[in-house]
Amino acid sequence: MQNHFELFQLAPRFALDAGALDAAYRDVQGRVHPDKFVNATDAEKRVAMQWATRANEAYQTLKNPQKRAQYLCEQNGVDLQTESNTAMPLEFLMQQMDWRDALGEARAGRDVAALDALDEQLISERRARLLDIASQLDAGQFQQAAQGVRALMFLEKFGDEVRFAFEAIEA
C-alpha cells in the first residue's frame, strides 16, 4: 500500500510545497470522486469511496505540519508513544508551569491583554519548534524530531486552552 507521500507523488520530506500538495490532492480526488462512479457496480463504487476517503485522510495529514511530522516519524519506525512517553526536558516542563500559571491568572482576572501575550508566546514557540523539527526530519533524525513533535502536541493542546479562555471572557 502506498504511503501518503507516494499517493500524491511527493518526496517524503517535512518541507512541502502546499500548492503541489493541493494540486496532487485535486488530481487524485478527480480520479476517484464518487460522482464519477454513478453508473459503476457497487464494488467499484465502494473502491472509489475507499480511495476518496484515503485521499482525504492523506491530504489532512500532510497539510497539517504537526500531523505531517508525526507521520514522518512513524513512517520511519519511530513510535511517538504519545500516551506513555511524557518525559520532557526540565526547561520545557518549567515553561509549561509558567504558562499554566499565566493562563490561570489571565482567566481569573479576565485579562485579554495577558491572554494575547500568552498566545503570542505560544505562536513564537510553535514556530521555533517547527523549524527545529523540520531540520531534524529532513536530516533523518527521527528520534530527535519525535521529542519535538511531542512538545508541539502540548503546544497545540495548550493553545486550544488559551482560545477557550478567550471565548469564555468574550462570552
Beta strands, then each sheet from edge to edge (+ up, - down):
end
